[in-house]
Amino acid sequence: YLARSIYELAYSMSLEIKLRKVNGKIVRKWVLRKAAERLGVPVEIVQRSKKAAQYSSGIQKKLKKLLSRAGDRLDR
């Protein structure tokens, strides 16, 4: 994200390259998905919907549990 050349390339791309409408849905990161397909990344991964890292990694649940336990200890 901080490499100026990557920033400039991304900024110079038109929205038509970044976004596409497929089967009535907006597909984000179109150009990256196409590049991944050409590199041989499996279709099920290329077409996977975006998910926030804290949800897909499971860390949010673990943090809530730890904080809950810590709160219980403080109440004693």
C-alpha positions, -999 to +999 in steps of 0.1 A: +000+000+000+028+024+006+048+018-025+043+049-046+044+030-079+016+007-068-005+036-056+000+055-088-009+025-109-041+019-089-050+055-090-045+057-128-069+027-134-104+035-145-133+022-124-143-002-153-110-021-146-115-022-109-153-029-108-175-051-129-212-061-128-215-098-131-250-115-128-264-083-113-237-080-086-208-056-084-175-075-084-147-055-067-110-059-075-119-072-109-084-067-124-068-085-094-092-114-097-084-117-135-047-116-128-051-143-101-071-165-126-043-162-152-017-171-126-036-203-119-053-195-086-083-218-081-116-202-092-132-208-057-105-186-042-106-160-070-144-157-067-145-157-029-163-127-014-144-102+006-145-108+044-129-087+071-097-103+085-110-102+121-140-123+112-124-149+089-094-155+112-116-161+143-096-136+163-126-115+172-143-144+190-111-152+209-106-116+219-142-112+232-137-144+253-104-132+267-118-098+275-149-113+291-127-135+314-105-105+323-136-085+332-149-114+354-116-114+372-117-076+378-152-079+393-141-102+420 
